[in-house]
Structure formats: structure tokens, C-alpha cells
């Protein structure tokens, strides 16, 4: 496997350079909105939405709810950006527009006055939608690396997850003395650099299996490999032609039929709720730490460092999830992709917010670790299931349905946070207890389905083994008869029989049968 990956990169200098550039571009652009907890601290220090609190008060529920709405809008627009990126036929056009929208958002974040109401949701909406427009088209680059395609795509996905660290680095530099204006103008300059290289280097059409990138002056062009004999490349090209020739109406019926199937609806329910846990944790983490600080001050007289905990959460949530990928691979290889990964995701989902109900500081660290592992395991389960269970020409549309519904579910975190402040007095224990109960329900359901599938598979294995033995015996007799007929009808056998004056009556009978 390692040799195959190395072969994909060997001698592929132009594609490798484009990959490194795209990796950096993805890190600075695609998922930066999910570093919201650190940006939230920066905006609070700048006095954003401070006018929503009473005079002389810096922390209040109205301000927290208003800021949470900003993140809610950004996360929804990121999903919409992925959908928009899938509509473009030109990666260069989609990615260039995405980069332009990103640095416009950065300019608004850097130059807007602190007392503005509309600037912050507008800027974050732009940065959210632009990230999706850059992210999705970049995955076609993996087709230029042959057997190393999986490695390339995995690196780009990791860049998307790790891009949440951009806002954390900004917050560190802000604490060191840089201004908000300076930070976002630097980010704007970096995005302009990426825009120039995207226009010059990225191809105008998606990269397909068998394509080779060549350097022509200061631009790249795509060429077909003249002596390509890779079966995977040929099969991918055949699938592209077949999908293009498929009738649109027939494809739509297949998508609707698959979307209404029991297996997809069960999968969709599980995925939307579990992903909602993670999105709520991202949006509510800073208010949760502030609530923990208040509770600990009242009980023990000793608070916690809110900034440090938010920074730890952002770092761990961006990087630690990659460590569970080998575990996920073993689970799929050992138990299959249909139910076992859901059991693992459901188990981790129980402990995403459960520790936060304990009145102590250490549960915050547990939530950081479990939340990161749960996010990576759930996304891996999602992509692996939908690509394995459904045909290649419709699984993207089904995945889009799941992504859009999860975005709609994410909108509820805003009114729930408002209710937490207004109904429960800022106490997060009721909502986190409810979420834990939902997680337990999903986990038990996934375990029951897993056990049922294992029993069903075991029974089918026993029945199929008995049937296969019977079929094997019947086919064995038929095969022997067929070989005897062929031998009987061969010229060599006929000449030998004529010379010996002998006729093999057994073979004649077999041939007649």
C-alpha cells in the first residue's frame, strides 16, 4: 500500500506542487468558521454587541445569543457553499469566486466598527459559503495521483478540519498586541495570493482519472495519459460516460426511491442528530465555559481561565480526531460498514456533553477529547456508508440531502441557547441532560440493529453454506458430464476409438443427457 502511494507521487512533480498549494489554500480558507470559539473571544474583547448588555455589564444573555446567531448563520452557509461548489462545472471558477468571497469577508471583519449589528453575520456568512466553494472542487485533484488518491483526499479533508486553527492563531497574535484590522488585512493579502495562483494553476475542468498535469509557460493544462492501462482509470471514465448518459427523470426517481428507503431514513436520523450534538458544542462551548466558571466560583471560590479552555478546545477539536482513523478502519474491516460504525459513533455521542453536567473543571478536558473523536468517527461513518450503500451516480445527491437537513437542524441551537438563558437562568444542565438521553437512545438502537444484523447474517451463512454444498454437488456432476462430452467429441479421442474399435458408451449416455 505504501509503495502504491509513493508511486502516485513519484515523478508527478506538477501535480504534487498543485497539491501542496491546494493544501495550504484549504487550510486558510475552507473550514475557518469552525474556529468560532476563538473568534468569539476576539470579538468580545473588541466590544462587539456590547450595546446589547446593560450599561457597565460586559457579559449578558442577549449578547451571547446574538453572537451565537452569527455562528449559526456561518455554519449553515458553509453547507450551502458545498452545494454551490457542486453545481459549478469549472473548479477554477468555483475556487476563484470562493477565494474572492473569503477576502471580502475578511475585509468586513477587519474594517467594520465594533458597534455594527449587520457586519458580523454578513462577514461570517461570506466566509462560510466561500469555504464550501473552495473545498468540494479541490477533491478532484486526487484523480491525478492514481493509487494515492485516497491519501490526497484524506489530506485535503484534514486541512478542512485543521483550518479551524486560523482564528486561534489570530487570537494569540491579538493577545500579543496586534489589532483586529491588522490581522484580517494580513489574511486578505494571503487570500489574494491564493486567488492569483488559482487563476494561473487550477484547471478549468474537473480532473478525472487518467489525466496528467503539464506545465505550459506559467499555467497548467490537462492531458490524457497516452499509454494509461490502469483499470481504475478506465472504469472511472466509463462511469462518467454512463452517468452523463443516464436520463435525468429516471435518475431523479432513483434518488427519491433511495431517499424514502428505510435504511436511508434510519441513517439520516442518526447522522442529523449526532452531528447536531457536535454543532451545538461548537456554538455553545464558550458560553458553557463561562457558565462553568460562574458555578465553580460560587461553589469553591476559584474560577477557571476561559480563554485557555477555549484555545485547548479548538486545538484538540481540530487535530486529535485523526488519531481514531485506524480504529475506524479496523471496525469497518472487521464488522462491515452498515451498523458497527454507527455503534461506535453512538457510544462516543453519549459522552460528548454528558461530562459537562458535572460541576468540576476536569470534564471540560474529557469533552474536548471525546468531541474531537466523535466528530471524526461520525464523518467517516457518514461518507463510508453513503458511498458504499448507494450507486455512484446518486450517492452525492443523497449525501447532499443529509448535509442540508443537518444544517436545518443546526439552526435550532440559536433558540435553544436563548431558552437556556431565559427559561433555565443560564443553567446548561437541562439541555445537556436531554442531549445525553437522546444519545443513549441512538446508541441502544444502533446496538439492537447491529445484533439483529449479526444474527441474520449468521443464519444466512448457515443456510447458504448448506445450499452451496448442494449446488456444488449438482454443478460438479454437470461439469464432469460436460468435460466428458468435450473429450468424447474431440478428434483425438475419435481417432483413438476407431483404431481400437471401441465406443465409450458411458460418454455417449452423458452427452445425450
C-alpha positions as CSV (number, residue, x, y, z in Angstrom):
1,X,0.0,0.0,0.0
2,X,2.8,2.4,0.9
3,X,4.6,1.6,-2.4
4,X,1.4,2.4,-4.3
5,X,1.0,5.7,-2.6
6,X,4.7,6.6,-3.3
7,X,4.2,5.6,-6.9
8,X,1.3,8.0,-7.3
9,X,3.6,10.9,-6.2
10,X,6.8,9.7,-7.9
11,X,7.7,11.8,-11.0
12,X,4.4,13.7,-10.6
13,X,6.0,17.0,-9.8
14,X,3.5,19.4,-11.3
15,X,0.5,17.7,-9.6
16,X,2.4,17.5,-6.4
17,X,3.1,21.2,-6.4
18,X,-0.6,21.9,-7.1
19,X,-1.5,19.6,-4.2
20,X,0.8,21.4,-1.8
21,X,-0.6,24.7,-2.9
22,X,-4.2,23.5,-2.6
23,X,-3.5,22.1,0.8
24,X,-2.3,25.5,2.1
25,X,-5.2,27.2,0.4
26,X,-7.7,24.8,2.1
27,X,-6.1,25.4,5.5
28,X,-6.5,29.1,5.2
29,X,-10.0,29.1,3.6
30,X,-12.3,26.1,3.8
31,X,-13.3,25.5,7.4
32,X,-12.1,28.6,9.3
33,X,-15.7,29.4,10.5
34,X,-15.5,26.3,12.8
35,X,-12.8,28.0,14.8
36,X,-15.6,30.2,16.1
37,X,-14.9,29.8,19.8
38,X,-11.6,31.7,19.5
39,X,-13.0,34.3,17.1
40,X,-15.8,34.8,19.7
41,X,-13.3,35.7,22.3
42,X,-11.6,38.2,19.9
43,X,-14.9,39.8,19.0
44,X,-15.9,40.1,22.7
45,X,-12.7,41.8,23.5
46,X,-13.4,44.2,20.7
47,X,-16.8,45.1,22.3
48,X,-18.9,43.5,19.5
49,X,-22.6,43.5,20.6
50,X,-21.7,45.1,23.9
51,X,-24.5,47.5,23.5
52,X,-27.0,44.6,24.0
53,X,-26.0,44.4,27.7
54,X,-27.0,46.9,30.4
55,X,-24.5,49.8,31.0
56,X,-21.5,48.7,32.9
57,X,-22.1,45.0,32.2
58,X,-19.9,43.1,29.7
59,X,-21.5,39.6,29.9
60,X,-25.2,39.1,29.4
61,X,-27.5,36.5,27.8
62,X,-28.7,38.9,25.0
63,X,-25.1,39.4,23.8
64,X,-24.3,35.7,23.9
65,X,-27.4,34.8,22.0
66,X,-26.7,37.5,19.3
67,X,-23.2,36.2,18.9
68,X,-24.4,32.6,18.7
69,X,-26.7,33.6,15.8
70,X,-23.6,34.8,13.9
71,X,-22.0,31.3,14.2
72,X,-25.3,29.6,13.3
73,X,-25.5,31.6,10.1
74,X,-21.9,30.8,9.2
75,X,-22.3,27.0,9.7
76,X,-25.4,27.0,7.5
77,X,-23.7,29.0,4.8
78,X,-20.8,26.6,4.8
79,X,-23.1,23.7,3.9
80,X,-24.8,25.9,1.2
81,X,-21.3,26.6,-0.1
82,X,-20.6,22.9,-0.5
83,X,-23.8,22.6,-2.5
84,X,-22.9,25.6,-4.7
85,X,-19.4,24.2,-5.3
86,X,-21.0,21.0,-6.6
87,X,-23.0,23.0,-9.2
88,X,-20.0,24.5,-10.9
89,X,-18.5,22.6,-13.8
90,X,-15.2,24.5,-13.5
91,X,-13.1,24.1,-10.4
92,X,-11.1,27.2,-11.3
93,X,-14.3,29.3,-11.4
94,X,-15.8,27.9,-8.2
95,X,-12.5,28.2,-6.2
96,X,-11.7,31.7,-7.5
97,X,-15.1,33.0,-6.6
98,X,-14.8,31.3,-3.2
99,X,-11.4,33.0,-2.5
100,X,-12.8,36.4,-3.6
101,X,-15.8,36.0,-1.2
102,X,-13.4,34.9,1.6
103,X,-11.2,38.0,1.5
104,X,-14.3,40.3,1.2
105,X,-15.5,38.7,4.4
106,X,-12.1,39.3,6.0
107,X,-12.2,42.9,4.9
108,X,-15.6,43.3,6.6
109,X,-14.3,41.6,9.8
110,X,-11.2,43.8,9.9
111,X,-12.6,47.2,8.9
112,X,-16.2,47.3,10.4
113,X,-16.8,49.3,13.6
114,X,-17.4,47.4,16.8
115,X,-20.9,48.7,17.3
116,X,-22.2,47.4,13.9
117,X,-25.0,44.9,14.0
118,X,-25.1,43.7,10.4
119,X,-21.3,43.4,9.7
120,X,-20.6,40.3,11.7
121,X,-23.3,37.9,10.4
122,X,-22.7,39.2,6.9
123,X,-18.9,38.6,7.1
124,X,-19.3,35.1,8.7
125,X,-21.9,34.2,6.1
126,X,-19.4,35.1,3.3
127,X,-16.6,33.2,4.9
128,X,-18.9,30.2,5.5
129,X,-20.2,29.9,1.9
130,X,-16.7,30.6,0.4
131,X,-15.2,27.7,2.3
132,X,-17.6,25.2,0.8
133,X,-17.0,26.6,-2.7
134,X,-13.2,26.0,-2.4
135,X,-13.4,22.7,-0.6
136,X,-15.5,20.5,-2.8
137,X,-13.9,21.1,-6.2
138,X,-10.4,20.5,-4.8
139,X,-11.2,16.8,-4.2
140,X,-10.9,16.1,-7.9
141,X,-7.1,16.6,-7.6
142,X,-6.9,13.1,-6.1
143,X,-7.5,11.6,-9.6
144,X,-4.1,12.9,-10.8
145,X,-2.3,10.6,-8.3
146,X,-3.6,7.1,-9.2
147,X,-3.4,4.8,-6.2
148,X,-2.5,7.7,-3.9
149,X,-5.9,9.3,-4.5
150,X,-7.2,8.3,-1.1
151,X,-4.2,9.8,0.7
152,X,-4.6,13.1,-1.2
153,X,-8.3,13.4,-0.4
154,X,-7.7,12.5,3.2
155,X,-5.1,15.2,3.5
156,X,-7.5,17.8,2.0
157,X,-10.2,16.7,4.4
158,X,-7.7,17.1,7.3
159,X,-6.8,20.6,6.0
160,X,-10.5,21.5,6.2
161,X,-10.8,20.3,9.8
162,X,-7.5,21.9,10.9
163,X,-8.4,25.3,9.3
164,X,-10.3,26.0,12.5
165,X,-6.9,26.8,14.0
166,X,-6.7,30.0,11.9
167,X,-8.9,32.0,14.2
168,X,-7.0,30.6,17.2
169,X,-3.7,31.9,15.8
170,X,-5.3,35.2,15.2
171,X,-6.5,35.3,18.8
172,X,-2.9,34.5,20.0
173,X,-1.5,37.4,17.9
174,X,-4.3,39.6,19.1
175,X,-3.3,38.9,22.7
176,X,0.3,39.6,21.8
177,X,-0.6,43.2,20.6
178,X,-1.8,43.0,17.0
179,X,-5.1,44.8,16.2
180,X,-8.2,43.2,14.6
181,X,-7.6,45.4,11.5
182,X,-4.0,44.2,11.0
183,X,-4.9,40.5,11.5
184,X,-7.7,40.5,8.9
185,X,-5.8,42.6,6.4
186,X,-3.0,40.1,6.5
187,X,-5.5,37.3,5.9
188,X,-6.9,39.3,3.0
189,X,-3.4,39.6,1.5
190,X,-2.9,35.8,1.8
191,X,-6.2,35.1,0.1
192,X,-5.3,37.5,-2.8
193,X,-2.1,35.5,-3.3
194,X,-4.2,32.3,-3.4
195,X,-6.5,33.9,-6.0
196,X,-3.7,34.6,-8.4
197,X,-2.3,31.1,-8.2
198,X,-5.8,29.6,-8.5
199,X,-6.4,31.5,-11.7
200,X,-3.0,30.5,-13.1
201,X,-2.7,26.9,-12.0
202,X,-6.1,25.3,-11.4
203,X,-7.6,23.6,-14.5
204,X,-10.9,24.9,-15.9
205,X,-12.5,21.4,-15.8
206,X,-12.5,18.7,-13.1
207,X,-9.5,16.4,-13.0
208,X,-10.5,12.9,-14.0
209,X,-8.8,9.5,-13.7
210,X,-6.1,9.2,-16.3
211,X,-5.5,13.0,-16.6
212,X,-1.9,14.3,-16.4
213,X,-1.0,17.8,-15.4
214,X,1.6,19.5,-17.6
215,X,3.3,22.9,-17.2
216,X,2.8,25.3,-20.2
217,X,4.6,28.6,-19.5
218,X,3.2,29.8,-16.2
219,X,0.0,27.8,-16.5
220,X,-1.1,24.2,-16.1
221,X,-3.0,22.2,-18.7
222,X,-4.6,18.8,-18.5
223,X,-3.6,16.0,-20.9
224,X,-4.8,12.4,-21.2
225,X,-2.2,9.8,-20.4
226,X,-1.5,8.2,-23.8
227,X,-0.5,4.8,-22.5
228,X,-2.6,4.6,-19.5
229,X,-3.6,1.0,-18.7
230,X,-4.9,1.4,-15.2
231,X,-8.2,-0.5,-14.9
232,X,-9.4,2.0,-12.2
233,X,-8.9,4.9,-14.6
234,X,-10.7,3.2,-17.4
235,X,-13.6,2.2,-15.1
236,X,-13.9,5.7,-13.8
237,X,-14.1,7.1,-17.3
238,X,-16.8,4.5,-18.2
239,X,-18.8,5.5,-15.0
240,X,-18.5,9.2,-16.0
241,X,-19.9,8.5,-19.5
242,X,-22.6,6.3,-18.1
243,X,-23.7,8.8,-15.5
244,X,-23.8,11.6,-18.2
245,X,-25.9,9.4,-20.5
246,X,-28.4,8.5,-17.7
247,X,-31.9,10.0,-18.2
248,X,-32.4,12.8,-15.7
249,X,-36.0,11.8,-14.9
250,X,-35.0,8.2,-14.2
251,X,-32.2,9.3,-12.0
252,X,-34.5,11.6,-10.0
253,X,-36.9,8.7,-9.4
254,X,-34.0,6.5,-8.2
255,X,-32.9,9.3,-5.8
256,X,-36.4,9.7,-4.4
257,X,-36.8,5.9,-4.1
258,X,-33.5,5.6,-2.2
259,X,-34.2,8.7,-0.1
260,X,-37.5,7.1,1.1
261,X,-36.0,3.7,1.9
262,X,-35.9,2.5,5.5
263,X,-32.1,2.2,5.6
264,X,-31.5,5.7,4.3
265,X,-34.1,7.2,6.7
266,X,-32.6,5.4,9.7
267,X,-29.1,6.5,8.6
268,X,-30.3,10.1,8.1
269,X,-32.0,10.3,11.5
270,X,-28.9,9.0,13.3
271,X,-26.5,11.3,11.4
272,X,-28.5,14.5,11.7
273,X,-28.9,14.1,15.5
274,X,-25.4,13.1,16.2
275,X,-24.0,15.9,14.0
276,X,-26.3,18.3,15.8
277,X,-24.5,17.4,19.1
278,X,-21.2,18.5,17.6
279,X,-22.6,21.7,16.1
280,X,-24.2,22.7,19.4
281,X,-21.0,22.0,21.2
282,X,-19.1,24.3,18.8
283,X,-21.6,27.1,19.2
284,X,-22.2,26.8,22.9
285,X,-18.7,26.0,24.2
286,X,-17.6,29.5,25.1
287,X,-20.9,30.2,27.0
288,X,-20.6,26.8,28.6
289,X,-17.1,27.5,29.9
290,X,-18.3,30.9,31.2
291,X,-21.2,29.1,33.0
292,X,-18.7,26.6,34.5
293,X,-16.6,29.4,35.7
294,X,-19.6,31.0,37.4
295,X,-20.7,27.7,39.0
296,X,-17.1,27.0,40.3
297,X,-16.8,30.5,41.7
298,X,-20.0,30.1,43.7
299,X,-19.1,26.6,45.0
300,X,-15.4,26.7,45.5
301,X,-14.4,30.4,45.2
302,X,-11.9,29.5,42.5
303,X,-12.7,30.1,38.8
304,X,-11.1,28.8,35.6
305,X,-9.3,30.5,32.7
306,X,-11.9,30.8,30.0
307,X,-9.5,31.9,27.2
308,X,-7.2,28.9,27.9
309,X,-10.0,26.4,27.8
310,X,-11.4,27.7,24.5
311,X,-8.0,27.6,23.0
312,X,-7.5,24.0,24.1
313,X,-10.9,23.0,22.8
314,X,-10.2,24.5,19.3
315,X,-6.8,22.8,19.1
316,X,-7.9,19.4,20.2
317,X,-11.1,19.5,18.1
318,X,-9.0,20.3,15.0
319,X,-6.2,17.8,15.4
320,X,-7.0,14.9,17.7
321,X,-9.7,13.3,15.6
322,X,-7.2,12.0,13.1
323,X,-5.9,9.5,15.7
324,X,-9.1,7.5,15.5
325,X,-9.0,6.8,11.8
326,X,-7.1,3.5,12.2
327,X,-9.7,2.4,14.7
328,X,-12.5,3.2,12.3
329,X,-10.7,1.3,9.5
330,X,-10.4,-1.8,11.8
331,X,-14.1,-1.6,12.7
332,X,-15.2,-1.5,9.1
333,X,-12.8,-4.3,8.1
334,X,-13.9,-6.5,10.9
335,X,-17.6,-5.9,11.1
336,X,-18.6,-4.1,7.9
337,X,-19.8,-0.6,7.2
338,X,-23.6,-1.0,7.8
339,X,-24.1,-1.0,11.5
340,X,-20.8,-1.3,13.5
341,X,-19.5,2.2,12.8
342,X,-22.9,3.6,14.0
343,X,-22.5,1.7,17.3
344,X,-19.1,3.4,17.7
345,X,-20.4,6.8,16.9
346,X,-23.4,6.4,19.2
347,X,-21.2,5.3,22.1
348,X,-19.0,8.4,21.7
349,X,-22.1,10.6,21.2
350,X,-23.2,9.8,24.8
351,X,-20.1,11.3,26.3
352,X,-19.9,14.4,24.1
353,X,-21.9,16.6,26.5
354,X,-22.5,14.2,29.5
355,X,-19.3,15.3,31.3
356,X,-20.4,18.9,31.1
357,X,-23.2,18.2,33.6
358,X,-20.6,17.5,36.3
359,X,-19.7,20.6,38.4
360,X,-16.0,20.5,38.0
361,X,-13.2,21.6,35.7
362,X,-11.8,18.3,34.5
363,X,-15.0,17.3,32.5
364,X,-14.1,20.1,30.1
365,X,-11.0,18.2,29.1
366,X,-13.0,15.0,28.6
367,X,-15.4,16.8,26.4
368,X,-12.6,18.2,24.3
369,X,-11.1,14.8,23.6
370,X,-14.4,12.8,23.1
371,X,-15.9,15.6,21.0
372,X,-12.9,15.5,18.6
373,X,-13.0,11.7,18.3
374,X,-16.8,11.7,17.9
375,X,-16.7,14.3,15.1
376,X,-14.0,12.3,13.1
377,X,-15.7,8.9,13.6
378,X,-19.2,10.3,12.7
379,X,-18.0,11.9,9.5
380,X,-16.1,8.8,8.5
381,X,-19.2,6.7,9.2
382,X,-21.3,9.1,7.1
383,X,-19.1,9.2,4.0
384,X,-18.3,5.5,4.1
385,X,-21.9,4.4,4.5
386,X,-23.4,6.6,1.8
387,X,-20.7,5.8,-0.8
388,X,-20.9,2.1,-0.1
389,X,-24.6,1.6,0.1
390,X,-25.8,3.6,-2.9
391,X,-24.8,3.8,-6.6
392,X,-22.1,6.2,-7.6
393,X,-24.4,8.4,-9.7
394,X,-26.8,9.2,-6.9
395,X,-24.9,8.9,-3.6
396,X,-23.7,12.5,-3.9
397,X,-27.3,13.8,-4.1
398,X,-28.3,11.6,-1.1
399,X,-25.3,13.0,0.8
400,X,-26.5,16.5,-0.1
401,X,-29.9,15.7,1.4
402,X,-28.2,14.7,4.7
403,X,-26.0,17.7,4.7
404,X,-28.8,20.2,4.1
405,X,-31.0,18.6,6.8
406,X,-28.2,18.7,9.3
407,X,-27.8,22.4,8.5
408,X,-31.5,23.0,9.1
409,X,-31.2,21.1,12.4
410,X,-28.3,23.3,13.4
411,X,-30.5,26.4,13.3
412,X,-32.2,25.2,16.5
413,X,-29.1,25.8,18.6
414,X,-29.9,29.6,18.5
415,X,-33.4,29.4,20.1
416,X,-32.3,26.7,22.4
417,X,-29.5,28.9,23.7
418,X,-32.0,31.7,24.2
419,X,-34.3,29.4,26.1
420,X,-31.4,28.2,28.3
421,X,-30.8,31.8,29.4
422,X,-34.4,32.9,29.7
423,X,-36.1,29.8,31.0
424,X,-33.3,28.0,32.9
425,X,-31.4,31.0,34.1
426,X,-28.3,30.2,32.1
427,X,-28.0,26.6,33.5
428,X,-26.9,24.2,30.8
429,X,-27.6,21.0,32.8
430,X,-31.2,20.5,31.5
431,X,-30.3,20.8,27.8
432,X,-27.1,18.7,28.1
433,X,-29.1,16.0,30.1
434,X,-31.7,15.9,27.3
435,X,-29.0,15.6,24.7
436,X,-27.3,12.8,26.7
437,X,-30.7,10.9,26.8
438,X,-31.0,11.3,23.0
439,X,-27.5,9.9,22.7
440,X,-28.3,6.9,24.8
441,X,-31.5,6.2,22.8
442,X,-29.5,6.3,19.5
443,X,-26.7,4.1,20.9
444,X,-29.2,1.4,22.2
445,X,-31.0,1.5,18.8
446,X,-27.7,1.1,16.9
447,X,-26.7,-1.9,19.1
448,X,-30.0,-3.7,18.6
449,X,-29.8,-3.2,14.8
450,X,-26.2,-4.4,14.9
451,X,-27.1,-7.6,16.9
452,X,-30.0,-8.3,14.6
453,X,-27.8,-7.9,11.6
454,X,-25.2,-10.3,13.0
455,X,-27.8,-13.0,13.9
456,X,-29.4,-12.6,10.5
457,X,-26.0,-12.8,8.7
458,X,-25.1,-15.9,10.8
459,X,-28.4,-17.6,9.9
460,X,-28.0,-16.7,6.3
461,X,-24.4,-18.0,6.3
462,X,-25.5,-21.4,7.7
463,X,-28.3,-21.7,5.1
464,X,-26.2,-20.5,2.3
465,X,-23.4,-23.0,3.2
466,X,-25.9,-25.9,3.0
467,X,-27.4,-24.6,-0.2
468,X,-23.9,-24.1,-1.7
469,X,-22.9,-27.7,-0.9
470,X,-26.0,-29.0,-2.7
471,X,-25.4,-26.6,-5.6
472,X,-21.7,-27.6,-5.7
473,X,-22.6,-31.3,-5.9
474,X,-25.1,-30.8,-8.7
475,X,-22.8,-28.5,-10.6
476,X,-19.9,-31.0,-10.1
477,X,-21.9,-33.7,-11.8
478,X,-22.8,-31.4,-14.6
479,X,-19.2,-30.2,-15.0
480,X,-18.0,-33.8,-15.2
481,X,-20.6,-34.6,-17.9
482,X,-19.6,-31.5,-19.8
483,X,-15.9,-32.4,-19.8
484,X,-16.7,-36.0,-20.8
485,X,-18.8,-34.7,-23.8
486,X,-15.9,-32.4,-24.9
487,X,-13.5,-35.3,-24.6
488,X,-15.8,-37.6,-26.5
489,X,-16.2,-35.2,-29.3
490,X,-12.6,-34.4,-29.7
491,X,-10.8,-35.6,-32.9
492,X,-8.0,-37.2,-31.0
493,X,-10.5,-39.3,-29.0
494,X,-12.5,-40.3,-32.1
495,X,-9.4,-41.5,-33.9
496,X,-8.2,-43.5,-30.9
497,X,-11.6,-45.1,-30.6
498,X,-11.8,-46.0,-34.3
499,X,-8.3,-47.5,-34.1
500,X,-9.2,-49.5,-31.0
501,X,-12.7,-50.4,-32.4
502,X,-14.2,-49.3,-29.1
503,X,-17.0,-46.9,-28.3
504,X,-17.3,-45.3,-24.9
505,X,-21.0,-45.9,-24.1
506,X,-20.8,-44.1,-20.9
507,X,-19.7,-40.8,-22.5
508,X,-22.4,-41.2,-25.1
509,X,-25.0,-41.5,-22.4
510,X,-23.7,-38.5,-20.6
511,X,-23.8,-36.4,-23.8
512,X,-27.3,-37.5,-24.6
513,X,-28.3,-36.4,-21.1
